[in-house]
Amino acid sequence: MSTEQLLKTPLHALHLELGARMVPFAGYDMPVQYPLGVMKEHQHTREHAGLFDVSHMGQIRLSGTDAARALEALVPVDIIDLPVGMQRYAMFTNEQGGILDDLMVANLGNDQLFLVVNAACKDQDLAHLRKHLGAHCSIEPLFEERALLALQGPAAVTVLQRLAPEVAKMTFMQFAPVTLLGVECYVSRSGYTGEDGFEISVPAEHAETLARRLLAEPEVQAIGLGARDSLRLEAGLCLYGHDMNENTTPIEASLLWAISKTRRADGLRAGGFPGADVIFAQQQNGVARKRVGLLPQERTPVREGAEIVDAEGTVIGTVCSGGFGPTLGAPLAMGYLDTAFTPLDSEVWAIVRGKRVPLKVSKLPFVPQRYYRGHV
């Protein structure tokens, strides 16, 4: 796709002004890094606060008295009892139990749900919603109307409460309408870095003003997609299209935690979502392969697509994400392995440019998550 055909977020001109190196990503011209560089951007987010433009993601509003019940029929998650002012991680599944996309769902109150879906999937997700929910509720894509900013890192709350003191009281996965610089935004205390932080949905025409104001704060630096990837990988978080897809089930992807107890085989509202029988059977009987963390035992980074073999050289899996973890101070990866090799500390090997690189199966996340859950 030529640069002319790439879509641009409302912050595109700002990225260029800040000296970003732009790359095509999910059909958009996006900043992969700024002059600070990926390593320092990563560390700055872990230590202070980073501002990410995630406006390429799809924002969708569902409204109507049947919206929650209708959406619950498409995801293995409790939507009916999702409290007002909270959001939940969800997945669209297909009849084979595969994952069509992962998304966030928030309850706005007044029979309204707010969805954030992945950039590369947003058109197909919208078609999926219209096909299955069109008769039950109103479906309003906000792709052009709203931008999405993520303010991530331990200083995120210090920064954002200067504009709206009430955000300091929010805890992980809370969601609220918040006025920032006189503009009504939706703010959730969540993110994709493993750090405390916020995602801010802002009307597109006000996005640049808000971004500039946040970047003017001494704790904040602009952060690109490169550091976003290394941060989420250290946090053990899946990237759709890499660590899971329509041929991967939640059980294989080690996402059983994301299936609400009430929707599981023994739950009050068991099943009723596409592929439920397949997923329940896998939960009971196990699966042939699973997503695990992998730590290379040498300095060689192991990249997506590398084959994984056992001591005899038999292929037993594939790397789905890999790179260097600046906070970990070492290379790291996630991959799918035959279940026999998934116990912690199992020794396996990745084939990198024809050479065997030793790996150890590791717990996830690689770096402890620091979400703010309130004073326990």
HELIX and SHEET records of a PDB file:
HELIX    1   1 THR A    3  GLN A    5  5                                   3    
HELIX    2   2 HIS A   12  GLU A   17  1                                   6    
HELIX    3   3 VAL A   38  GLU A   47  1                                  10    
HELIX    4   4 ALA A   67  GLU A   72  1                                   6    
HELIX    5   5 ALA A  119  CYS A  121  5                                   3    
HELIX    6   6 LYS A  122  LEU A  133  1                                  12    
HELIX    7   7 ALA A  156  LEU A  163  1                                   8    
HELIX    8   8 PRO A  165  LYS A  169  5                                   5    
HELIX    9   9 ALA A  204  HIS A  206  5                                   3    
HELIX   10  10 ALA A  207  LEU A  215  1                                   9    
HELIX   11  11 LEU A  225  GLU A  234  1                                  10    
HELIX   12  12 LEU A  256  ALA A  258  5                                   3    
HELIX   13  13 LYS A  261  ARG A  263  5                                   3    
HELIX   14  14 ALA A  276  ASN A  285  1                                  10    
HELIX   15  15 THR A  339  PHE A  341  5                                   3    
SHEET    1   A 2 ARG A  21  PHE A  25  0                                        
SHEET    2   A 2 TYR A  28  GLN A  33 -1                                        
SHEET    1   B 6 PHE A 175  LEU A 180  0                                        
SHEET    2   B 6 VAL A 183  SER A 188 -1                                        
SHEET    3   B 6 GLY A 197  PRO A 203 -1                                        
SHEET    4   B 6 ARG A 146  GLN A 152 -1                                        
SHEET    5   B 6 ALA A  49  ASP A  53 -1                                        
SHEET    6   B 6 VAL A 220  ALA A 222  1                                        
SHEET    1   C 5 GLN A  87  THR A  93  0                                        
SHEET    2   C 5 ILE A  99  GLY A 109 -1                                        
SHEET    3   C 5 GLN A 112  VAL A 117 -1                                        
SHEET    4   C 5 GLY A  58  SER A  63 -1                                        
SHEET    5   C 5 SER A 138  PRO A 141 -1                                        
SHEET    1   D 7 ARG A 289  PRO A 296  0                                        
SHEET    2   D 7 ALA A 330  ASP A 338 -1                                        
SHEET    3   D 7 VAL A 315  GLY A 325 -1                                        
SHEET    4   D 7 GLU A 307  VAL A 309 -1                                        
SHEET    5   D 7 GLU A 347  VAL A 352 -1                                        
SHEET    6   D 7 LYS A 355  SER A 362 -1                                        
SHEET    7   D 7 ARG A 289  PRO A 296 -1                                        
END                                                                             
